Amino acid sequence: MRKIYILSLLLCAVMAVGAKKKQSYDVAAYVWPAYHNDSRWAELGLFPDGKGEWEDIYNAVPKYEGHRQPRVPLWGYLDESSPKTQEKVIKTALKYGVNTLIFDWYWYENRPFLEDVLNKGFLKARNCQKMKFYLMWANHTATSYWDYHTADKGKNYWSGRVTREVFEGFSQHLIDDYFLCPNYYRIDGKPVFAIYEIGTFIDGMGGVEQAREALDGLRAKCVKAGLPGLHIQAICWSALPSTLSGVPGDQNATQDNTLKALGFNSMTNYQFCHLVPANRPYKQWGEEAQAMYEKFDKDFTVPYFPHVSVDWDPNPRYPADSRQPAVSDVTPSQFKVFLEKAKSYIDAHPDQTPLVTINAWNEWAEGSTLEPDTHFGYQFLEAIKKTFLEP
């Protein structure tokens, strides 16, 4: 018995030495799940090559001297709805410190859109449980912005507004198929669900009061499903409306009162370009955007999770004769400086979950990718590793 006990102790010691140290920070990168042949692309008359928005990327051209286009993926034009591809994504992301993926999630005309990367790829990957994930409901109107053949981006395909009935209808799908997953990202035990356009959501529900009732209903469904509730996150940018709070004695029309009225639990950003115009050098662009960290602290009562963007260049979504503003002089070393500032913000707010959001893992059509390309390789990922994993 004594020998068995000693052997057990030795085995536990070996396992403890070999165990991976828990990551101190949650680094969450947005995923644009468009690089595959979703059947609904055909409804829009887009991407007949059958590779989804990869068609924008390999047809991109430089539009001025020094313009870094096309961006060529180091891994090639992989089908991102494939479990094999997602296994590679998960393995690589975790190696460099990205431990959470935020999937852009869509629901148009009471049907899902671009769910295959998540459902058929990520959730079927053999190493899926090693990576946390959550959803950002990208409830913007689907427009011709995705059509690189035209510079006229004002054509609307599908409205981003949904009625209360539609919202109630897909709520159970969210809970059963995503929120209850063991690797779904949670804060205080509650699954995190981000909403991109708060104003669009309010309009669809018919007003602030009705929108609050809808969100409270979703929270109640989560509790009924055995969850402790729901952590609802706002994506904060200029499209967030100001409204009356409904708080007794407080009649100020502010963005913060909108979040309080709706019962949001936290906020973050999606892209620096929502905060600062992109027609400037990367260093200036990022510094101006990160200067708003202090403003978010001052103006909002809900916790703010810092955001960092890799780049911005939407030119692949426009014809060759339509030049669009893009950030210049982007470098991985400057990206690391921005990561360090985000880390400092997290460290200065020890009562909050240590979460930073990154745009993006694979926003190739907007030029913002952690996923390696043939120009920078893995340097942006190395910057994350050096900032958040190495002592």
KOLGU-946440 format. One record per residue: z, x, y of N, C-alpha, C in turn; residue number from 1. Coordinates in steps of 0.2 Angstrom, whole numbers. Atoms other than C-alpha are relative to their C-alpha. Example, Ala and Ser with C-alpha at 12.3 -4.5 7.8 and 13.67 -1.06 7.14 Angstrom:
// residues 2
R     n_w     n_u     n_v    ca_w    ca_u    ca_v     c_w     c_u     c_v     n
R       0       4      -6      39      62     -22       0       4       6     1
R      -1      -4      -6      36      68      -5       3      -4       5     2
This chain:
// residues 391
R     n_w     n_u     n_v    ca_w    ca_u    ca_v     c_w     c_u     c_v     n
R       0       4      -6       0       0       0       0       4       6     1
R      -1      -4      -6       5      14      12      -7       3       1     2
R       6      -4      -1     -12      23       9      -5      -5       3     3
R       4       5      -2     -21       6      12       1      -1       8     4
R      -2       1      -7     -11       4      28      -3       5       5     5
R       2      -5      -3     -15      21      34      -8       0       1     6
R       8       1       0     -34      19      30      -2      -5       5     7
R       1       5      -5     -33       3      40       1       2       7     8
R      -1      -3      -6     -26      12      55      -5       4       2     9
R       6      -4      -1     -39      25      54      -6      -3       2    10
R       6       4      -1     -53      13      53       0      -4       7    11
R      -1       4      -6     -46       3      68      -1       5       6    12
R       1      -5      -5     -45      20      78      -7       2       1    13
R       7      -2      -1     -63      24      74      -4      -5       3    14
R       4       5      -3     -69       7      79       2       0       7    15
R      -2       0      -7     -59       8      95      -4       6       4    16
R       3      -5      -3     -67      25      99      -7      -2       1    17
R       7       2       0     -84      18      95      -2      -6       5    18
R       1       6      -4     -82       2     105      -2       2       7    19
R       3      -1      -7     -92       1     121       5      -3       5    20
R      -5       2      -6     -81       0     137      -3      -6       3    21
R       3       6      -3     -83     -17     145      -2       2       7    22
R       3      -1      -7     -94     -17     161       5      -3       5    23
R      -5       3      -5     -83     -19     176      -4      -5       5    24
R       4       4      -5     -97     -27     187      -5      -4      -4    25
R       6       5       2    -109     -42     183      -6       1       4    26
R       6      -1      -4    -126     -37     188      -5      -5      -3    27
R       4       6       2    -137     -52     187      -7       0       4    28
R       7       0      -3    -156     -51     190      -4      -6      -2    29
R       4       6       0    -167     -66     193      -7       1      -5    30
R       6      -1       5    -181     -69     180      -5      -6       2    31
R       6       4      -1    -198     -77     185      -4      -1      -6    32
R       2       1       6    -203     -85     169      -7      -2      -1    33
R       7       2      -1    -222     -86     172      -5       4      -4    34
R       5      -5       3    -230     -72     162      -1      -2      -7    35
R       2       2       7    -236     -82     147      -4      -7       1    36
R       5       6      -1    -248     -97     144       4      -6      -1    37
R      -3       7       0    -237    -112     148      -6      -5       1    38
R       5       5       0    -247    -127     144      -2      -4       7    39
R       1       4      -6    -244    -135     161      -4       4       6    40
R       5      -4      -4    -254    -121     170      -6      -3       1    41
R       6       3       0    -269    -130     165      -1      -6       4    42
R       0       6      -4    -264    -146     174      -1       2       7    43
R       1      -2      -7    -264    -136     190      -7       4       1    44
R       7      -3       0    -281    -128     185       1       8       2    45
R      -1      -7      -1    -273    -110     186       0       4      -6    46
R      -1      -5       5    -274     -95     175      -4      -1      -6    47
R       4       2       6    -288     -99     163       0       6      -5    48
R       0      -6       5    -286     -81     155       5      -1      -5    49
R      -5       1       5    -272     -88     146       6       5       0    50
R      -6      -5       0    -259     -75     151       5      -2       6    51
R      -5       2      -6    -250     -85     165      -2       4       6    52
R       1      -3      -6    -247     -76     181      -2       7       0    53
R       3      -7       1    -252     -59     174      -7       0       3    54
R       7       0      -3    -269     -64     180       0       2       8    55
R      -1      -2      -7    -263     -62     198       1       7       1    56
R      -2      -7       0    -256     -45     194      -6       5      -1    57
R       5      -4       1    -271     -37     186      -6      -1       4    58
R       5       1      -4    -283     -44     198       2       2       8    59
R      -2      -2      -6    -273     -38     213      -4       7       3    60
R       3      -6      -3    -281     -25     225       4       2       6    61
R      -3      -2      -6    -275     -14     239      -4      -3       6    62
R       3       3      -5    -278     -22     256       0       4       7    63
R       0      -5      -6    -275      -7     268       2       7      -3    64
R      -2      -6       2    -272      11     267       7       1      -2    65
R      -7      -1       2    -257      16     257       3      -6      -3    66
R      -2       6       3    -255      -2     250       1       1      -7    67
R      -1      -1       7    -247       0     233      -1      -6      -4    68
R       2       6       4    -257     -13     224      -6       3      -4    69
R      -4       5       4    -260     -17     210       6       4      -3    70
R      -5      -3       4    -243     -14     202      -1      -1      -7    71
R       2       0       8    -246     -10     184       7       1      -4    72
R      -6       0       4    -232     -14     172       0       6      -5    73
R       0      -5       4    -227       1     162      -1      -2      -8    74
R       0       2       7    -225      -9     146      -6      -4      -1    75
R       6       4       1    -242     -18     148       1      -7       2    76
R      -1       7      -2    -245     -37     151       2      -4      -6    77
R      -3       3       6    -233     -43     138       1      -8       1    78
R      -2       7       0    -231     -61     133       7      -1       0    79
R      -7       1      -1    -214     -65     140       4      -5      -4    80
R      -3       5       4    -211     -80     129       0       2      -7    81
R      -1      -3       6    -211     -69     114       7       3      -1    82
R      -7      -3       1    -194     -65     106       0       7       0    83
R       0      -8       0    -200     -47     103       0       3       7    84
R       0      -3      -6    -204     -45     121       7      -1       3    85
R      -6       1      -3    -187     -52     126       6       4      -3    86
R      -4      -5       3    -178     -41     114      -1       7       3    87
R       2      -6      -4    -186     -26     123       4      -1       7    88
R      -3       1      -7    -180     -34     140       7       1      -1    89
R      -8       0       1    -162     -37     134       2       8      -1    90
R      -2      -7       2    -161     -19     126       0       4       6    91
R       1      -4      -6    -167     -11     142       4      -1       5    92
R      -4       2      -5    -158     -21     154       7       2      -1    93
R      -7      -2       2    -141     -18     145       1       7       1    94
R      -1      -7       0    -144       0     144       1       3       7    95
R       0      -3      -7    -146       2     163       5      -4       4    96
R      -5       3      -4    -132     -10     168      -1      -7       2    97
R       1       7      -1    -140     -27     170       2      -4      -6    98
R      -3       3       6    -129     -38     159      -1      -8       1    99
R       1       7      -1    -134     -55     166      -8      -1       2   100
R       6       3      -2    -151     -64     168       0      -7       3   101
R       0       6      -3    -154     -78     180      -7      -3       0   102
R       6       3       1    -168     -89     174      -2      -5       5   103
R       2       6      -4    -178     -99     187      -2      -5      -5   104
R       1       6       4    -178    -116     180      -3      -6       3   105
R       4       5      -4    -190    -130     184      -1      -7      -4   106
R       1       7       3    -192    -149     181      -4      -4       5   107
R       5       3      -4    -207    -157     188      -3      -7      -3   108
R       3       6       3    -213    -175     186       4      -2      -7   109
R      -5       2       6    -198    -178     174      -2       4      -6   110
R       1      -4       6    -204    -164     162       2       7       2   111
R      -2      -7      -1    -199    -146     160      -6       4       2   112
R       5      -4      -1    -210    -132     166       3       7       0   113
R      -2      -7       1    -209    -113     162       6       1      -4   114
R      -6      -1       4    -195    -115     149      -1       4      -6   115
R       1      -3       6    -204    -106     135       3       7       0   116
R      -3      -7       0    -198     -88     141       7      -1      -2   117
R      -7       1       2    -180     -95     139       0      -2      -7   118
R      -1       3       7    -182    -106     124      -3       3      -6   119
R       4      -3       6    -195     -98     113       1       8       0   120
R       0      -7       0    -192     -80     119       7       2       0   121
R      -7      -2      -1    -174     -76     126       4      -2      -5   122
R      -5       3       5    -164     -88     115      -2       1      -7   123
R       2      -2       7    -174     -83     100       0       7      -2   124
R       0      -8       1    -172     -64     102       6       1      -4   125
R      -6      -2       5    -161     -56      89       6       3       3   126
R      -6      -3      -4    -150     -47     102       2      -5       6   127
R      -1       5      -5    -149     -63     113       7       0       2   128
R      -7       1      -2    -130     -64     112       3       6       3   129
R      -2      -6      -3    -128     -47     119      -1      -1       8   130
R       2       1      -7    -135     -53     136       3      -7       2   131
R      -2       7      -3    -127     -67     147      -6      -2       4   132
R       5       3      -5    -138     -79     157       2      -6       3   133
R      -1       6      -2    -138     -93     168      -6      -3       4   134
R       6       3      -3    -150    -105     177       1      -1       8   135
R       1       2      -7    -156    -107     195      -5      -5       0   136
R       5       6       0    -164    -124     197      -4       2       6   137
R       5      -1      -5    -179    -119     207      -4      -6       2   138
R       3       7      -2    -182    -136     215      -4      -1       6   139
R       5       0      -5    -195    -132     227      -6      -3      -2   140
R       6       3       2    -211    -141     228      -5       5      -3   141
R       5      -4       3    -225    -133     217      -6      -1       5   142
R       5       0      -5    -239    -128     229      -6       5      -2   143
R       5      -5       2    -255    -118     229       2       7       2   144
R      -3      -7       0    -244    -103     233      -2       4      -6   145
R       1      -4       6    -247     -98     215      -8       1      -1   146
R       7      -1       1    -266     -99     217      -3       6       4   147
R       3      -6      -3    -273     -82     221      -7       0       3   148
R       7       1      -2    -290     -89     224       0      -2       8   149
R       0       3      -7    -285     -97     241       5       2       4   150
R      -5      -2      -5    -276     -92     257       3      -6       2   151
R      -3       7      -2    -273    -111     260       6      -2      -5   152
R      -6       1       4    -255    -112     253       3      -7       1   153
R      -3       6      -2    -252    -130     259      -1      -6      -5   154
R       1       6       5    -258    -140     244       6      -1      -4   155
R      -6       1       4    -244    -148     235      -2      -3      -7   156
R       1       2       7    -245    -151     216       5      -5      -2   157
R      -6       4       2    -228    -157     211       6       0       5   158
R      -5       0      -5    -214    -162     222       7       2      -3   159
R      -6      -3       2    -197    -153     221       6      -5       0   160
R      -5       5       0    -187    -169     224       0      -4      -6   161
R      -1       5       6    -180    -179     210       5      -5       2   162
R      -5       6      -1    -171    -196     209       6       1      -3   163
R      -6       0       4    -154    -199     203      -1      -1      -7   164
R       2       1       6    -161    -206     188      -3       6      -4   165
R       3      -6       3    -171    -191     184       5       6      -1   166
R      -6      -4       0    -156    -180     188       4      -1      -6   167
R      -5       3       5    -145    -190     176      -4       2      -7   168
R       4      -1       6    -159    -188     163       0       7      -3   169
R       0      -7       3    -160    -169     162       6       3       0   170
R      -6      -3       0    -142    -166     164       3       1      -7   171
R      -2      -1       7    -138    -168     146      -4       6      -4   172
R       4      -6       2    -152    -156     142       3       6       2   173
R      -3      -6      -3    -144    -143     153       6       2      -4   174
R      -7      -1       4    -127    -145     144      -1       2      -7   175
R       1      -1       8    -133    -146     126      -4       6      -1   176
R       4      -5       1    -146    -133     127       1       7       3   177
R      -2      -7      -4    -139    -120     139       7       1       2   178
R      -7      -1      -2    -122    -123     146       5       2      -6   179
R      -4       0       6    -114    -124     129      -2       7      -4   180
R       1      -7       4    -122    -107     123       5       5       1   181
R      -6      -5       0    -109     -94     119      -1       5       6   182
R       2      -6      -4    -118     -81     130      -2      -3       7   183
R       1       2      -6    -120     -93     145       5       3       5   184
R      -4      -3      -5    -113     -85     161       5      -5       3   185
R      -5       5      -2     -96     -93     166       4       4       5   186
R      -5      -2      -4     -84     -91     180       6      -4       0   187
R      -6       4       2     -66     -96     176      -1      -5      -5   188
R       1       4       6     -73    -103     160      -5      -5       1   189
R       4       5      -1     -85    -114     169      -7       3       1   190
R       7      -3      -1    -104    -112     167      -3       0       7   191
R       2       0      -7    -113    -107     183      -7      -3       0   192
R       7       4      -1    -128    -118     189      -2       1       7   193
R       2      -1      -7    -137    -112     205      -5      -5       2   194
R       5       5      -3    -147    -124     216      -4       4       5   195
R       4      -4      -5    -161    -116     226      -1      -3       7   196
R       1       3      -6    -165    -129     239       4      -6       1   197
R      -5       5      -1    -150    -139     244      -3      -6       4   198
R       3       6      -4    -160    -150     257      -4      -4      -4   199
R       5       4       4    -173    -155     244       4      -4      -5   200
R      -4       4       5    -159    -160     232       3      -6       4   201
R      -3       5      -3    -150    -170     245      -5      -6       2   202
R       5       5      -1    -166    -179     250      -2      -4      -6   203
R       1       3       6    -170    -183     232       5      -5      -2   204
R      -5       5       2    -153    -191     230       1      -5       5   205
R      -1       5      -5    -154    -201     246       5       1       5   206
R      -5      -2      -5    -141    -192     256       6       4      -3   207
R      -5      -4       2    -126    -181     256       5      -3      -5   208
R      -5       3       4    -114    -193     249      -2      -2      -7   209
R       3       1       6    -126    -198     235      -1       6      -4   210
R       1      -6       3    -129    -180     231       7       3      -3   211
R      -7      -2       3    -110    -176     229       1      -4      -6   212
R      -1       4       6    -109    -191     217      -4       2      -6   213
R       4      -2       5    -123    -184     207       3       6      -3   214
R      -3      -6       2    -115    -167     206       7      -1      -4   215
R      -6       1       3     -98    -174     202      -1      -3      -7   216
R       1       3       6    -106    -184     188      -2       5      -5   217
R       2      -5       4    -114    -168     181       7       4      -2   218
R      -7      -3       2     -96    -160     181       3      -4      -5   219
R      -4       4       5     -89    -175     172      -3       1      -7   220
R       3      -1       6    -102    -173     159       2       6      -4   221
R      -2      -7       2     -98    -155     157       7       0      -4   222
R      -7       1       3     -79    -160     154      -1      -4      -6   223
R       0       4       6     -84    -173     142      -3       4      -6   224
R       3      -4       5     -94    -160     132       5       6      -2   225
R      -5      -5       2     -78    -149     131       0       6       4   226
R       0      -6      -5     -81    -137     145       5      -2       5   227
R      -5       1      -5     -68    -135     159      -3      -2       6   228
R       3       3      -6     -80    -141     172      -7       4       1   229
R       6      -3      -2     -95    -133     181       1       3       7   230
R       0      -4      -6     -97    -119     194      -7      -1       3   231
R       7       1      -3    -111    -124     206      -1       4       6   232
R       2      -6      -5    -119    -110     216      -5      -2       5   233
R       5       1      -5    -129    -112     232      -4       6       1   234
R       5      -6      -2    -144    -101     236       0      -1       8   235
R       0       0      -7    -141     -98     254      -5       3       4   236
R       5      -3      -4    -155     -96     266      -2      -5       6   237
R       1       5      -5    -163    -105     281      -1      -7      -2   238
R       2       7       2    -168    -120     271       7      -4      -2   239
R      -7       3       2    -149    -124     268       1      -4       7   240
R      -1       4      -6    -146    -139     280       7       0       3   241
R      -7       1      -3    -132    -142     292       1      -7       0   242
R      -2       8       1    -123    -159     290       7       0       2   243
R      -8       1      -1    -106    -167     294       3       1      -7   244
R      -4      -2       6     -93    -162     281       3      -5      -3   245
R      -4       5       3     -84    -178     278       7       2      -1   246
R      -7      -2       0     -68    -168     280       4      -3       6   247
R      -3       4      -6     -56    -178     291       2       5       6   248
R      -1      -4      -6     -55    -171     309      -5       5       1   249
R       5      -6      -1     -70    -159     306      -7      -4       0   250
R       7       3      -1     -86    -166     313      -5       5       2   251
R       4      -5      -2     -95    -150     315      -6       0      -5   252
R       6       0       5    -113    -149     308      -2       7      -1   253
R       1      -7       2    -113    -132     299      -3       0      -7   254
R       2      -1       7    -121    -125     283       6       0      -4   255
R      -6       0       4    -103    -122     277       2      -7      -1   256
R      -2       6       2     -99    -140     279      -4      -4      -5   257
R       4       3       5    -114    -145     269       3       2      -7   258
R      -3      -3       6    -107    -134     255       6      -3      -2   259
R      -6       3       1     -90    -141     257      -1      -8      -2   260
R       1       7       1     -96    -159     257      -3      -1      -7   261
R       3       0       6    -106    -156     241       5       3      -6   262
R      -4      -3       5     -92    -147     232      -2       6      -3   263
R       3      -6       3    -101    -131     229       6       5       0   264
R      -5      -4       1     -91    -117     222      -1       7       2   265
R       2      -7      -2    -100    -101     228      -7       0       3   266
R       7       0      -3    -116     -95     236      -2       7      -1   267
R       3      -7       0    -128     -80     235      -7      -1       3   268
R       7       0      -2    -146     -76     240      -5       1      -5   269
R       5      -1       5    -162     -76     231      -4       6       2   270
R       4      -5      -2    -172     -64     242       2       2       7   271
R      -1      -2      -6    -169     -53     257      -5      -3       5   272
R       6       3      -4    -186     -61     264       2      -6       3   273
R      -3       6      -2    -176     -77     266       5       1       6   274
R      -4      -2      -5    -165     -68     278      -3       4       6   275
R       3      -5      -5    -176     -55     287      -7       0      -1   276
R       7      -1       1    -195     -55     290      -2       7      -4   277
R       2      -6       4    -204     -43     278      -4       5       4   278
R       5      -5      -3    -215     -34     291       4       6       3   279
R      -4      -5      -2    -204     -19     292       1       5      -5   280
R      -1      -5       5    -199      -3     283       6      -3      -4   281
R      -6       3       4    -187      -6     268       7       2       2   282
R      -6      -2      -2    -173       3     275       3      -5       6   283
R      -1       4      -5    -173      -7     291       1      -8      -3   284
R       0       6       3    -176     -23     281       6      -2      -4   285
R      -6       1       4    -162     -21     269       7       1       4   286
R      -6      -1      -4    -149     -15     282       1      -7       5   287
R      -1       6      -4    -153     -31     293       3      -5      -5   288
R      -2       5       4    -151     -42     278       7       1      -2   289
R      -7      -1       2    -135     -34     272       5       0       6   290
R      -4       1      -5    -128     -35     289       3      -7       1   291
R      -3       7       0    -126     -53     286       5      -2      -5   292
R      -6       0       5    -113     -50     272       6      -2       4   293
R      -6       2      -4    -100     -51     286      -1      -7       3   294
R       1       7      -3    -108     -67     294       2      -5      -6   295
R      -1       4       5    -107     -75     277       8      -1      -1   296
R      -7       0       1     -89     -70     275       4      -4       6   297
R      -3       3      -5     -85     -77     292      -2      -7       1   298
R       2       7      -1     -95     -93     292       1      -5      -6   299
R       0       4       6     -93     -99     274       7       0      -3   300
R      -6       0       4     -77    -104     265       0       1      -7   301
R       1      -1       7     -84    -103     248      -2       7      -1   302
R       1      -7       1     -85     -86     240      -8       2       0   303
R       7      -2       0    -101     -76     243      -1       6      -5   304
R       1      -5       4    -108     -65     230      -6       4       3   305
R       5      -4      -3    -118     -50     237      -7       0      -3   306
R       7      -1       2    -137     -49     235      -4       6       2   307
R       4      -5      -1    -149     -35     234      -7      -1      -2   308
R       7       1       2    -168     -36     234      -4       7      -1   309
R       4      -7       1    -180     -22     227      -5       1       5   310
R       6      -1      -4    -195     -25     237      -3      -7       2   311
R       4       6      -1    -207     -39     244      -7       2       2   312
R       8       0      -1    -226     -40     243      -3      -5      -3   313
R       4       6       4    -234     -57     239      -7       1       0   314
R       8      -1      -1    -252     -50     242      -3      -2      -7   315
R       3       2       6    -256     -53     223      -2      -7       0   316
R       1       8       0    -255     -72     227      -5      -2       5   317
R       4       2      -5    -268     -71     240      -7       4      -1   318
R       7      -3       1    -287     -67     241       0       7       3   319
R       1      -7      -3    -293     -49     245       0       0       7   320
R       1       0      -8    -297     -54     263       6      -3       4   321
R      -6       4      -3    -280     -62     266       6       5       0   322
R      -6      -5       0    -267     -48     271       6      -4       2   323
R      -7       3      -1    -249     -54     270       5       6       2   324
R      -6      -5      -1    -233     -45     277       3       2      -6   325
R      -4      -3       6    -225     -33     265       4       5       3   326
R      -4      -5      -2    -211     -22     266      -3       7      -2   327
R       3      -7       1    -216      -3     267       6       5      -1   328
R      -4      -5       1    -208      13     262       6      -1      -4   329
R      -6       1       5    -198       7     247       1       6      -4   330
R      -2      -6       5    -189      20     237       6      -2      -4   331
R      -6       1       4    -177      19     223       7       3       3   332
R      -6      -3      -3    -165      30     233       3      -4       5   333
R      -2       4      -5    -164      18     247       3      -7      -3   334
R      -2       5       4    -162       4     234       8       1      -2   335
R      -6      -2       3    -147      13     227       6       0       6   336
R      -5       1      -6    -139      14     245       2      -8       1   337
R      -2       7      -1    -140      -5     246       4      -3      -6   338
R      -5       2       5    -132      -7     229       7       3       1   339
R      -7      -2      -1    -118       4     234       4      -4       5   340
R      -3       4      -5    -115      -7     249       2      -7      -3   341
R      -2       7       3    -115     -23     238       6       2      -4   342
R      -5      -2       4    -103     -14     226       7       1       5   343
R      -6       0      -4     -91     -10     241       2      -7       2   344
R      -2       7      -2     -92     -28     246       4      -3      -6   345
R      -3       3       6     -87     -33     228       7       3       0   346
R      -6      -4       0     -73     -20     229       5      -3       5   347
R      -5       2      -5     -66     -27     245       2      -8      -1   348
R      -2       7       1     -65     -45     238       2       0      -8   349
R      -2       0       7     -55     -42     222       2      -6      -3   350
R      -2       6       3     -50     -60     220      -6      -4      -2   351
R       6       4       2     -68     -65     217      -3       4      -7   352
R       4      -3       6     -79     -62     201      -4       5       3   353
R       4      -6      -3     -87     -45     203      -7      -1      -2   354
R       7       2       1    -105     -52     203      -4       2       6   355
R       5      -2      -5    -120     -45     212      -7      -3      -3   356
R       6       3       2    -137     -54     211      -6       5       3   357
R       6      -4      -1    -154     -44     211      -6      -4       0   358
R       7       2       1    -171     -49     215      -5       6       0   359
R      -1       4       6    -178     -47     203      -2       4      -6   360
R       2      -4       6    -181     -42     185      -8       1       0   361
R       8       0       2    -200     -47     185      -4      -4       5   362
R       4       3      -5    -206     -54     202      -6       4       1   363
R       6      -4      -1    -222     -45     200      -5      -2       5   364
R       4       3      -5    -232     -57     210       3       1       7   365
R      -3      -1      -7    -220     -54     225       3       7       1   366
R      -2      -7      -1    -218     -35     222       7       2      -1   367
R      -7      -1       1    -200     -36     217       2       1      -7   368
R      -2       0       7    -196     -29     200       4       6      -2   369
R      -4      -5       3    -183     -19     191      -4       3      -6   370
R       4      -2       5    -195     -19     176      -4       6       2   371
R       3      -6      -2    -203      -2     175      -8      -1       1   372
R       7      -1      -1    -220       1     183      -3       7      -1   373
R       3      -7       1    -232      16     182       1       4       6   374
R      -2      -5      -6    -227      22     199       7       2       0   375
R      -7      -2       0    -208      22     199       3       1      -7   376
R      -3      -1       7    -205      21     180       6      -4       0   377
R      -6       3       1    -187      17     177       5       1       6   378
R      -5      -2      -6    -180      23     194       4      -5       3   379
R      -4       5      -2    -174       7     200       6      -2      -5   380
R      -5       1       5    -165       4     184       5       5       0   381
R      -4      -6       0    -158      21     185       5       0       6   382
R      -4       1      -6    -151      17     202       6      -5      -1   383
R      -6       5       2    -141       2     195       4       4      -5   384
R      -4      -4       5    -135      13     180       5       5       4   385
R      -4      -5      -3    -129      26     192       6      -3       5   386
R      -5       4      -5    -120      13     204       5      -3      -4   387
R      -5       4       4    -112       2     191       2       2      -6   388
R      -3      -2       6    -110      11     175       3       7       0   389
R      -3      -7       0    -107      29     179       6       1       4   390
R      -6       0      -4     -90      34     185      -2       4       7   391
